[in-house]
């Protein structure tokens, strides 16, 4: 589903072991979108490339953390994920928003803009 990314990049893979450091801690400075999906999930294969392209377009305004749900079921369980894909926005160490299923680029831009605005406002 996801191509492998270096942890210093704006797009990176996250596991149960490094979730707190890679997502929660980093969201203090920059909002992080957590894309929880699976290889067998067709809507995930539609959403992930779109999110990755938008991450590049936004030039570091937010980070994208990819989570393979099959390998990291505790992350999905802890976040009460009911379907894939689920995208959860973290800002300043806490979840501030989420959506599930594949979405249009227009929806994604609005969602991302809202997350960035709320982060900038200190939410």
HELIX and SHEET records of a PDB file:
HELIX    1   1 UNK A   19  UNK A   19  1                                   1    
HELIX    2   2 UNK A   20  UNK A   25  3                                   6    
HELIX    3   3 UNK A   26  UNK A   28  5                                   3    
HELIX    4   4 UNK A   42  UNK A   57  1                                  16    
HELIX    5   5 UNK A   73  UNK A   78  1                                   6    
HELIX    6   6 UNK A  105  UNK A  120  1                                  16    
SHEET    1   A 5 UNK A  11  UNK A  13  0                                        
SHEET    2   A 5 UNK A  62  UNK A  68  1                                        
SHEET    3   A 5 UNK A  31  UNK A  37  1                                        
SHEET    4   A 5 UNK A  86  UNK A  91 -1                                        
SHEET    5   A 5 UNK A  94  UNK A 100 -1                                        
END                                                                             
